[in-house]
């Protein structure tokens, strides 16, 4: 097909918002939708190539796959190699294992399958973050594998029917995405069946049996829709209908932009086409550079460093184009499929081997030493989430709540003897209330928890319920929409009513110990334990060992719990801050022992510290 400069410019329009979004630039909440623009362009170009070559009687599946490999793999392999080196140097073992999984999945173009089951695109799972953008490359490769077969199967039905068939398949894919999103947002976001509609939108444009018609108004409207998509799309709801804006806009540009109209000439502006030509390399490099910078900085770097990372990504993208992509396309030696296959297969095999090696373990001596020095920093979260002593054994207490209750189980057993445990992670365990999405599988377990508690207490004669959790889930806030230390009146009333219902469901005389929120630690990096390990091992900085108590007092719930306990003789309130905070500061590290495993969960050492103080206040349970 004829080279269209405006498509190169459109690639620049796609990649720039993606890079800025990942850099955290404000005002581009939907910058990630640049990937959707890429999908439409890819579908259009691939379908155009197949249709042109089929019409000329020279389409070959082998040559098609060879060209895709020549386009994708040479630029990809150096990124994977450099990322593996940086990961080995910077990542702590837990994060390196996740990175290795992502590396192996990328090498087999199955990264989207891994991420759909392990993380959300907008989450802060640091081990996956450097290669998280490879999900889109995997989706495209899976599409390239299957789409030519579909086109060959439909090659005799005519362009009009082909366009209708592709549009129909796209509508099915879009419907599946919308239907699956409330059930499993990650699957809806990452998988080819729910993303194929964007690639098929571009393919439908290529298949339309209409002569090319440049229309400045429609092309300009397309640019406006793409820009609107970059603003309207939101990480909180993606993927949703707002992705129609950049997809429809891109389709209008592909169909109607050209030298005869302003939109086409604007997109053909030389700086844009230069960036567009290097957009693949820029896209590959920007994410690992930003991810490793944030990791090494133990948080959000200053704007100057982020700008430097962006500039380096662009420089590497242009270098990739000039030094790798163009020479590979022009190389006589690599034009032989066998030579190209050997080079690419060797690179992918190395990436896969590195991923497998990392997946099965890596713990450098200095990391192991530091981890031990930091008290092991094991999260105090045992499994299973619930345990009931065998019949006939006395059960003096039952630990109830979410993962913030479960973290105390070992320390309570050491201090007060064996008890029962009934918890569900992420669950606001109040009768008739839930903070979890209705469609979540865990919601049913969460909603059943209060009734199960009442049944166990009555059946086993349990005298005390020790109730701990992250109390402020969805009912209370220390965020921007409520001042620190404040609750909404509606949330407070609903919460107190839930407490009354649960107390009323328990046998008379049952004692209740309400354990308040653990003070939220100002995180030393996105992960508390990982942040400290990195701080000591790689930055050689003086890491903070405490943080101002004022930061811990942003929770509105503890005063509510304390007031509730004062009104009811059978209820006792215990504040973990009494064990963790003193003299205007709260401890993170004491005597080389790390007390937090993340910004709200305690390590084994932190849990023992809190329960030790609890035993002083409550000699018996």
C-alpha positions as CSV (number, residue, x, y, z in Angstrom):
1,X,0.0,0.0,0.0
2,X,1.1,3.6,-0.5
3,X,3.0,5.2,2.3
4,X,0.9,7.7,4.2
5,X,2.9,10.3,6.2
6,X,-0.2,11.2,8.2
7,X,-0.2,7.7,9.7
8,X,3.3,8.2,10.9
9,X,2.2,11.4,12.5
10,X,-0.7,9.6,14.1
11,X,1.7,7.2,15.7
12,X,3.4,10.1,17.4
13,X,0.0,11.4,18.6
14,X,-0.5,7.9,20.1
15,X,2.9,7.4,21.8
16,X,3.4,10.8,23.3
17,X,0.3,10.7,25.6
18,X,1.2,7.1,26.7
19,X,4.7,8.2,27.7
20,X,3.4,11.3,29.5
21,X,0.7,9.3,31.3
22,X,3.2,6.8,32.6
23,X,5.4,9.7,33.7
24,X,2.6,10.9,35.8
25,X,2.0,14.2,33.9
26,X,-1.3,15.8,35.0
27,X,-4.2,16.4,32.7
28,X,-3.9,13.2,30.7
29,X,-5.9,10.8,32.7
30,X,-6.6,8.9,29.5
31,X,-3.2,9.1,28.0
32,X,-3.0,5.3,28.2
33,X,-5.6,5.3,25.3
34,X,-2.8,5.9,22.9
35,X,-2.4,2.2,22.9
36,X,-5.9,1.9,21.5
37,X,-4.9,4.3,18.7
38,X,-2.0,2.0,18.0
39,X,-4.3,-1.0,17.8
40,X,-6.5,0.7,15.2
41,X,-3.5,1.7,13.1
42,X,-2.1,-1.8,13.3
43,X,-5.4,-3.4,12.2
44,X,-5.7,-1.0,9.3
45,X,-2.2,-1.6,8.0
46,X,-2.2,-5.3,8.4
47,X,-5.6,-5.7,6.7
48,X,-4.5,-3.3,3.9
49,X,-1.3,-5.3,3.3
50,X,-3.2,-8.6,3.2
51,X,-5.9,-7.3,0.9
52,X,-3.5,-5.7,-1.5
53,X,-1.2,-8.8,-1.7
54,X,-4.2,-11.2,-2.0
55,X,-5.6,-9.1,-4.9
56,X,-2.3,-9.4,-6.6
57,X,-2.1,-13.1,-6.0
58,X,1.2,-12.9,-4.0
59,X,0.1,-13.2,-0.4
60,X,2.2,-15.7,1.6
61,X,1.6,-16.6,5.2
62,X,5.3,-17.5,5.7
63,X,6.4,-14.1,4.3
64,X,3.7,-12.3,6.4
65,X,5.0,-13.9,9.7
66,X,8.6,-13.3,8.6
67,X,7.9,-9.6,8.1
68,X,6.2,-9.3,11.5
69,X,9.2,-10.9,13.1
70,X,11.5,-8.6,11.3
71,X,9.5,-5.6,12.5
72,X,8.9,-6.6,16.1
73,X,11.8,-8.7,17.4
74,X,15.0,-6.9,16.6
75,X,14.0,-3.8,18.5
76,X,12.4,-5.8,21.3
77,X,15.4,-8.0,22.2
78,X,17.8,-5.2,23.3
79,X,15.0,-3.8,25.6
80,X,14.5,-7.2,27.2
81,X,18.3,-7.6,27.7
82,X,18.8,-4.2,29.2
83,X,15.8,-4.6,31.4
84,X,17.1,-7.9,32.7
85,X,20.4,-6.4,33.6
86,X,18.8,-3.5,35.4
87,X,16.4,-5.9,37.2
88,X,19.3,-8.0,38.4
89,X,21.1,-5.0,39.7
90,X,18.1,-3.2,41.3
91,X,15.2,-5.5,42.2
92,X,14.9,-7.2,45.5
93,X,14.3,-11.0,45.2
94,X,10.5,-11.0,45.4
95,X,10.3,-8.3,42.7
96,X,12.9,-10.0,40.6
97,X,10.9,-13.2,40.5
98,X,7.9,-11.3,39.3
99,X,10.0,-9.5,36.7
100,X,11.4,-12.9,35.6
101,X,7.9,-14.2,35.1
102,X,7.1,-11.1,33.0
103,X,10.3,-11.6,31.0
104,X,9.5,-15.2,30.2
105,X,5.9,-14.3,29.3
106,X,7.0,-11.5,27.0
107,X,9.4,-13.8,25.2
108,X,6.5,-16.1,24.4
109,X,4.1,-13.2,23.6
110,X,1.9,-14.3,26.5
111,X,2.4,-11.4,28.8
112,X,-1.2,-10.4,28.7
113,X,-2.2,-13.8,30.1
114,X,0.2,-13.4,33.0
115,X,-0.9,-9.8,33.8
116,X,-4.6,-10.6,33.5
117,X,-4.2,-13.1,36.4
118,X,-1.6,-11.3,38.5
119,X,-2.0,-7.5,38.4
120,X,-4.0,-4.6,37.2
121,X,-2.6,-2.2,34.6
122,X,-2.8,0.7,37.0
123,X,-1.6,-1.1,40.1
124,X,1.8,-0.7,41.8
125,X,3.1,-4.2,41.5
126,X,6.7,-3.3,41.1
127,X,8.1,-6.5,39.8
128,X,5.8,-6.5,36.9
129,X,5.9,-2.8,36.2
130,X,9.0,-2.6,33.9
131,X,7.5,-4.9,31.4
132,X,3.8,-4.3,32.0
133,X,3.4,-2.4,28.7
134,X,4.3,-5.6,26.9
135,X,0.7,-6.8,27.3
136,X,-0.2,-4.7,24.2
137,X,2.6,-6.3,22.2
138,X,1.3,-9.7,23.1
139,X,-2.2,-8.8,22.1
140,X,-1.0,-7.6,18.7
141,X,1.2,-10.7,18.1
142,X,-1.8,-13.0,18.9
143,X,-3.9,-10.9,16.5
144,X,-1.2,-11.2,13.8
145,X,-1.1,-14.9,14.3
146,X,-4.9,-15.4,13.8
147,X,-6.0,-12.6,11.6
148,X,-4.4,-13.7,8.3
149,X,-6.1,-17.1,8.7
150,X,-9.4,-15.3,9.1
151,X,-8.7,-13.1,6.0
152,X,-7.8,-16.2,3.9
153,X,-11.0,-17.9,5.0
154,X,-13.1,-14.9,4.0
155,X,-11.2,-14.0,0.8
156,X,-13.9,-15.0,-1.6
157,X,-16.9,-13.2,0.0
158,X,-16.2,-9.7,-1.5
159,X,-15.1,-6.5,0.1
160,X,-18.6,-5.4,1.3
161,X,-19.4,-8.6,3.0
162,X,-15.8,-8.8,4.4
163,X,-16.2,-5.3,5.9
164,X,-19.6,-6.3,7.4
165,X,-18.1,-9.6,8.8
166,X,-15.1,-7.7,10.4
167,X,-17.4,-5.1,11.9
168,X,-19.7,-7.8,13.3
169,X,-16.8,-9.5,14.9
170,X,-15.6,-6.2,16.3
171,X,-19.1,-5.5,17.8
172,X,-19.0,-9.0,19.4
173,X,-15.6,-8.2,20.9
174,X,-16.7,-4.8,22.2
175,X,-19.9,-6.4,23.7
176,X,-17.7,-9.0,25.4
177,X,-15.4,-6.3,26.9
178,X,-18.4,-4.4,28.3
179,X,-20.0,-7.6,29.7
180,X,-16.8,-8.9,31.3
181,X,-15.6,-5.6,32.8
182,X,-17.7,-5.7,35.9
183,X,-17.0,-9.4,36.4
184,X,-13.3,-9.4,35.8
185,X,-11.8,-6.1,34.9
186,X,-8.3,-7.5,34.3
187,X,-9.5,-10.1,31.8
188,X,-11.5,-7.4,30.1
189,X,-8.5,-5.1,29.9
190,X,-5.7,-7.5,28.8
191,X,-7.2,-10.2,26.6
192,X,-7.3,-10.4,22.8
193,X,-11.0,-11.4,22.6
194,X,-12.0,-8.2,24.5
195,X,-9.5,-5.9,22.7
196,X,-9.8,-7.3,19.1
197,X,-12.6,-4.8,18.4
198,X,-10.0,-2.0,18.2
199,X,-7.8,-3.9,15.7
200,X,-10.9,-5.0,13.8
201,X,-12.0,-1.4,13.6
202,X,-8.9,-0.6,11.7
203,X,-9.3,-3.7,9.6
204,X,-12.8,-2.7,8.7
205,X,-11.7,0.7,7.5
206,X,-9.2,-1.1,5.2
207,X,-11.9,-3.5,3.9
208,X,-14.5,-0.9,3.1
209,X,-15.3,-1.0,-0.7
210,X,-15.2,2.7,-1.0
211,X,-12.7,4.9,-2.8
212,X,-10.4,7.0,-0.6
213,X,-12.1,10.4,0.1
214,X,-10.2,13.1,1.8
215,X,-12.6,15.1,4.0
216,X,-11.1,17.8,6.2
217,X,-14.1,18.2,8.5
218,X,-14.3,14.5,9.3
219,X,-10.5,14.2,9.7
220,X,-10.5,17.2,12.1
221,X,-13.4,15.6,14.0
222,X,-11.3,12.5,14.2
223,X,-8.4,14.4,15.8
224,X,-10.9,16.0,18.2
225,X,-12.3,12.6,19.2
226,X,-8.8,11.2,19.8
227,X,-7.9,14.2,22.0
228,X,-11.1,13.9,23.9
229,X,-10.4,10.2,24.6
230,X,-7.0,11.1,26.1
231,X,-8.9,13.3,28.6
232,X,-12.1,11.3,29.1
233,X,-10.7,7.8,29.6
234,X,-10.1,7.0,33.2
235,X,-7.9,4.3,34.9
236,X,-10.8,3.8,37.4
237,X,-13.2,2.5,34.8
238,X,-11.0,1.3,31.9
239,X,-11.7,-0.4,29.6
240,X,-15.1,1.2,29.0
241,X,-17.1,3.1,26.4
242,X,-14.8,6.1,26.5
243,X,-12.3,4.1,24.4
244,X,-14.8,4.5,21.6
245,X,-13.6,8.1,21.3
246,X,-10.0,7.4,20.2
247,X,-11.0,4.4,18.2
248,X,-13.7,6.2,16.2
249,X,-11.4,9.2,15.9
250,X,-8.5,7.1,14.6
251,X,-10.9,5.5,12.1
252,X,-12.0,8.9,10.8
253,X,-8.4,10.0,10.4
254,X,-7.4,6.8,8.6
255,X,-10.4,7.2,6.2
256,X,-10.3,10.9,5.6
257,X,-7.0,12.6,6.4
258,X,-4.6,13.4,3.7
259,X,-2.5,16.2,2.0
260,X,-5.7,17.9,0.8
261,X,-6.8,18.9,4.3
262,X,-5.4,20.6,7.4
263,X,-5.6,17.5,9.6
264,X,-3.6,15.5,7.2
265,X,-1.0,18.2,6.7
266,X,-0.7,18.7,10.5
267,X,-0.2,15.0,11.0
268,X,2.4,15.0,8.2
269,X,4.5,17.7,10.0
270,X,8.1,16.5,9.9
271,X,8.7,16.5,13.7
272,X,5.6,14.3,14.2
273,X,6.5,11.9,11.4
274,X,10.0,11.6,12.8
275,X,8.6,10.7,16.3
276,X,6.0,8.4,14.7
277,X,8.7,6.5,12.8
278,X,10.6,5.9,16.1
279,X,7.4,5.3,18.1
280,X,7.8,1.6,18.4
281,X,11.2,1.9,20.0
282,X,10.1,4.8,22.2
283,X,7.2,2.8,23.4
284,X,9.4,-0.2,24.2
285,X,12.0,1.8,26.2
286,X,9.9,4.3,28.1
287,X,8.2,2.0,30.6
288,X,11.3,0.1,31.9
289,X,13.2,3.4,32.2
290,X,10.4,5.1,34.2
291,X,9.8,1.9,36.3
292,X,13.5,1.4,37.3
293,X,13.9,5.1,38.0
294,X,11.0,5.1,40.4
295,X,12.3,1.8,42.0
296,X,15.8,3.2,42.5
297,X,14.4,6.5,43.8
298,X,12.2,4.7,46.4
299,X,9.2,6.7,45.3
300,X,8.2,9.4,42.9
301,X,11.3,11.1,41.4
302,X,11.5,14.9,40.9
303,X,10.2,16.3,37.6
304,X,13.7,16.9,36.3
305,X,14.6,13.2,36.6
306,X,11.4,12.1,35.0
307,X,12.0,14.5,32.1
308,X,15.4,13.0,31.7
309,X,14.0,9.5,31.6
310,X,11.5,10.6,28.9
311,X,14.3,12.2,26.9
312,X,16.4,9.1,27.2
313,X,13.4,7.0,26.0
314,X,13.1,9.2,22.9
315,X,16.8,9.0,22.3
316,X,16.9,5.2,22.6
317,X,13.8,5.0,20.4
318,X,15.5,7.0,17.6
319,X,18.7,5.0,18.1
320,X,16.7,1.8,17.8
321,X,15.2,3.0,14.5
322,X,18.5,4.0,13.0
323,X,20.9,1.4,14.4
324,X,18.6,-1.7,14.7
325,X,15.2,-1.5,12.9
326,X,16.3,0.1,9.6
327,X,19.5,-2.0,9.2
328,X,17.6,-5.2,9.9
329,X,15.1,-4.3,7.2
330,X,17.8,-3.6,4.7
331,X,20.3,-6.3,5.7
332,X,20.9,-8.8,2.9
333,X,22.1,-11.4,5.4
334,X,19.0,-11.1,7.6
335,X,16.7,-11.2,4.6
336,X,17.2,-14.9,4.5
337,X,14.4,-16.3,6.8
338,X,16.7,-18.9,8.3
339,X,19.3,-16.3,9.4
340,X,16.6,-14.0,10.9
341,X,15.0,-17.0,12.6
342,X,18.2,-18.1,14.2
343,X,19.0,-14.6,15.5
344,X,15.5,-13.9,16.9
345,X,15.0,-17.4,18.3
346,X,18.3,-17.2,20.1
347,X,17.4,-13.9,21.6
348,X,14.0,-15.1,22.7
349,X,15.5,-18.3,24.1
350,X,17.9,-16.3,26.2
351,X,15.0,-14.1,27.5
352,X,13.0,-17.2,28.3
353,X,15.9,-18.8,30.0
354,X,16.6,-15.7,32.1
355,X,13.0,-15.6,33.0
356,X,13.0,-19.2,34.1
357,X,16.2,-18.8,36.1
358,X,14.8,-15.8,37.9
359,X,11.4,-17.4,38.5
360,X,13.0,-20.3,40.4
361,X,14.9,-18.1,42.8
362,X,17.5,-15.5,43.2
363,X,18.8,-14.1,46.5
364,X,22.1,-12.4,46.4
365,X,24.1,-12.7,49.6
366,X,23.9,-9.0,50.3
367,X,20.1,-9.0,50.0
368,X,19.8,-12.1,52.2
369,X,22.1,-10.4,54.8
370,X,20.1,-7.2,54.8
371,X,16.8,-9.0,55.0
372,X,18.0,-10.9,58.0
373,X,19.3,-7.7,59.5
374,X,15.9,-6.1,59.1
375,X,14.4,-8.9,61.1
376,X,13.4,-10.9,58.0
377,X,10.6,-8.5,57.5
378,X,8.1,-11.3,57.0
379,X,4.5,-10.2,56.7
380,X,2.6,-11.6,59.7
381,X,-0.1,-13.0,57.5
382,X,-0.4,-16.8,57.9
383,X,-2.6,-19.1,55.9
384,X,-5.3,-20.3,56.0
385,X,-7.4,-17.3,56.7
386,X,-9.5,-19.2,59.2
387,X,-8.8,-21.9,61.7
388,X,-11.0,-23.6,64.4
389,X,-9.5,-25.8,67.1
390,X,-10.7,-29.4,67.0
391,X,-14.0,-30.3,68.9
392,X,-13.6,-30.7,72.7
393,X,-10.7,-28.2,73.0
394,X,-11.5,-25.0,74.8
395,X,-11.5,-21.9,72.6
396,X,-11.0,-18.8,74.8
397,X,-11.1,-16.3,72.0
398,X,-11.7,-15.9,68.3
399,X,-9.8,-13.5,66.1
400,X,-12.2,-11.9,63.6
401,X,-11.8,-9.4,60.7
402,X,-9.7,-9.1,57.6
403,X,-5.9,-9.4,56.9
404,X,-5.2,-6.8,59.5
405,X,-6.7,-9.2,62.1
406,X,-4.8,-12.2,60.7
407,X,-1.5,-10.5,61.2
408,X,-1.9,-10.9,64.9
409,X,-2.7,-14.6,65.0
410,X,0.8,-15.9,65.8
411,X,1.5,-13.3,68.4
412,X,-1.9,-13.8,70.1
413,X,-1.3,-17.6,70.2
414,X,2.1,-17.0,71.9
415,X,0.6,-14.5,74.4
416,X,-2.8,-15.9,75.1
417,X,-2.8,-19.5,73.9
418,X,-4.6,-21.2,71.1
419,X,-7.8,-19.6,69.8
420,X,-9.9,-19.6,66.8
421,X,-9.6,-17.4,63.7
422,X,-12.2,-16.3,61.2
423,X,-11.0,-13.7,58.6
424,X,-11.4,-12.8,55.0
425,X,-8.9,-10.4,53.3
426,X,-10.3,-7.1,52.2
427,X,-13.6,-7.7,54.0
428,X,-15.5,-5.1,56.1
429,X,-17.0,-7.8,58.3
430,X,-20.2,-6.1,59.4
431,X,-23.6,-7.7,58.9
432,X,-25.6,-6.4,56.1
433,X,-22.7,-4.3,54.8
434,X,-20.0,-4.8,52.3
435,X,-17.2,-2.7,50.9
436,X,-16.5,-5.2,48.1
437,X,-17.8,-5.1,44.5
438,X,-21.1,-7.1,44.2
439,X,-19.6,-9.1,41.4
440,X,-16.5,-10.1,43.3
441,X,-16.3,-13.8,44.3
442,X,-15.0,-12.8,47.7
443,X,-18.2,-10.8,48.4
444,X,-20.2,-13.9,49.2
445,X,-17.6,-15.1,51.7
446,X,-17.4,-11.6,53.2
447,X,-21.2,-11.3,53.6
448,X,-21.4,-14.7,55.3
449,X,-18.7,-13.9,57.8
450,X,-20.8,-12.2,60.6
451,X,-23.4,-15.1,60.7
452,X,-20.6,-17.6,60.8
453,X,-19.0,-15.8,63.7
454,X,-22.2,-15.8,65.7
455,X,-22.7,-19.5,65.0
456,X,-19.1,-20.4,66.1
457,X,-19.3,-18.3,69.2
458,X,-22.5,-19.9,70.3
459,X,-21.6,-23.5,69.4
460,X,-18.1,-23.5,70.9
461,X,-18.8,-21.2,73.9
462,X,-16.2,-18.7,72.9
463,X,-16.0,-15.9,75.5
464,X,-14.1,-13.1,73.6
465,X,-14.1,-11.8,70.1
466,X,-10.9,-10.0,69.1
467,X,-12.0,-7.9,66.1
468,X,-9.3,-6.1,64.0
469,X,-9.3,-4.9,60.5
470,X,-8.8,-1.9,58.2
471,X,-11.8,-0.2,59.7
472,X,-12.1,2.8,57.4
473,X,-12.7,0.9,54.2
474,X,-15.2,3.0,52.1
475,X,-17.0,4.3,55.2
476,X,-14.3,6.7,56.5
477,X,-11.6,8.6,54.8
478,X,-8.4,10.4,55.4
479,X,-8.3,11.3,51.7
480,X,-8.8,14.6,50.0
481,X,-12.6,14.7,50.2
482,X,-12.7,14.7,54.0
483,X,-10.4,16.5,56.4
484,X,-8.1,14.4,58.5
485,X,-9.8,13.0,61.6
486,X,-13.3,13.5,60.2
487,X,-16.0,11.0,59.2
488,X,-19.1,11.4,57.1
489,X,-22.3,11.5,59.2
490,X,-23.8,8.8,57.0
491,X,-20.8,6.6,57.2
492,X,-20.6,6.9,61.0
493,X,-24.3,6.1,61.5
494,X,-24.1,3.0,59.1
495,X,-21.0,1.8,60.9
496,X,-22.4,2.1,64.4
497,X,-25.6,0.4,63.3
498,X,-23.5,-2.5,61.9
499,X,-21.6,-2.8,65.2
500,X,-24.9,-3.0,67.1
501,X,-26.2,-5.7,64.8
502,X,-23.2,-7.9,65.3
503,X,-23.2,-7.5,69.1
504,X,-26.8,-8.3,69.1
505,X,-26.2,-11.5,67.1
506,X,-23.7,-12.8,69.7
507,X,-24.7,-14.7,72.8
508,X,-25.2,-12.5,75.9
509,X,-22.1,-11.9,77.9
510,X,-19.7,-12.2,74.9
511,X,-16.8,-9.9,75.3
512,X,-15.6,-7.9,72.4
513,X,-12.1,-6.3,71.9
514,X,-12.0,-3.8,69.1
515,X,-8.4,-3.4,67.9
516,X,-8.0,0.0,66.1
517,X,-6.3,0.8,62.9
518,X,-2.5,0.3,62.8
519,X,-1.0,3.7,62.2
520,X,-0.3,4.2,58.5
521,X,3.4,4.3,58.0
522,X,4.8,6.9,55.6
523,X,6.1,4.4,53.0
524,X,9.8,4.1,52.4
525,X,9.2,3.4,48.8
526,X,6.0,1.8,47.4
527,X,6.6,-1.4,49.5
528,X,7.7,-0.9,53.1
529,X,9.9,-3.9,53.4
530,X,11.2,-3.7,49.9
531,X,11.8,0.0,50.2
532,X,14.0,-0.5,53.2
533,X,15.9,-3.4,51.6
534,X,16.5,-1.2,48.5
535,X,17.4,1.8,50.6
536,X,20.1,-0.1,52.5
537,X,21.4,-2.2,49.7
538,X,21.4,0.1,46.7
539,X,21.2,3.7,47.7
540,X,23.4,3.5,50.8
541,X,21.4,6.3,52.3
542,X,20.4,6.9,55.9
543,X,16.9,5.4,55.9
544,X,14.3,6.8,58.2
545,X,13.4,4.7,61.2
546,X,10.3,6.6,62.3
547,X,7.8,9.1,61.0
548,X,5.8,11.9,62.7
549,X,2.9,10.7,64.7
550,X,0.7,13.3,63.1
551,X,0.8,11.3,59.9
552,X,-0.6,8.3,61.8
553,X,-3.6,10.2,63.1
554,X,-5.3,10.7,59.8
555,X,-7.8,8.0,60.6
556,X,-11.2,9.0,61.8
557,X,-12.2,5.5,63.0
558,X,-10.2,5.0,66.2
559,X,-12.0,7.8,68.2
560,X,-15.3,6.3,67.0
561,X,-14.3,2.8,68.2
562,X,-13.1,4.2,71.6
563,X,-16.3,6.1,72.1
564,X,-18.4,3.0,71.3
565,X,-16.4,1.0,73.8
566,X,-17.0,3.6,76.5
567,X,-20.8,3.2,76.0
568,X,-20.8,-0.6,76.3
569,X,-19.4,-2.4,79.3
570,X,-18.7,-5.6,77.2
571,X,-16.6,-3.8,74.6
572,X,-12.9,-2.9,75.0
573,X,-10.9,-0.7,72.6
574,X,-7.2,-1.2,72.1
575,X,-5.1,1.3,70.0
576,X,-2.0,-0.3,68.3
577,X,-0.5,3.2,68.3
578,X,0.1,2.8,72.0
579,X,2.7,0.1,71.1
580,X,4.2,1.7,68.0
581,X,4.2,5.5,68.7
582,X,5.8,7.5,71.4
583,X,7.2,11.0,71.9
584,X,5.5,12.4,68.8
585,X,6.8,9.7,66.5
586,X,5.9,6.2,65.3
587,X,8.5,3.5,64.8
588,X,9.3,1.7,61.6
589,X,12.6,0.1,62.6
590,X,13.5,-0.8,66.1
591,X,16.8,-2.5,67.0
592,X,17.3,-3.6,63.4
593,X,13.8,-5.1,63.3
594,X,11.4,-3.8,60.7
595,X,7.9,-3.4,62.1
596,X,5.9,-3.0,58.8
597,X,5.7,-5.2,55.8
598,X,3.9,-2.5,53.9
599,X,2.4,0.8,54.9
600,X,-0.4,-0.8,57.0
601,X,0.5,-4.4,57.6
602,X,2.9,-5.5,60.3
603,X,5.8,-7.9,60.3
604,X,6.0,-10.7,62.8
605,X,8.1,-8.4,65.0
606,X,5.6,-5.6,64.7
607,X,2.7,-7.9,65.5
608,X,4.5,-9.2,68.6
609,X,5.2,-5.6,69.7
610,X,1.5,-4.7,69.5
611,X,0.2,-7.9,71.2
612,X,2.8,-7.5,73.9
613,X,1.4,-4.1,74.8
614,X,-2.1,-5.6,74.5
615,X,-1.2,-8.2,77.1
616,X,-0.1,-5.5,79.5
617,X,-3.5,-3.8,79.2
618,X,-5.6,-7.0,78.9
619,X,-3.9,-9.7,81.0
620,X,-6.4,-12.3,79.8
621,X,-8.7,-12.9,76.9
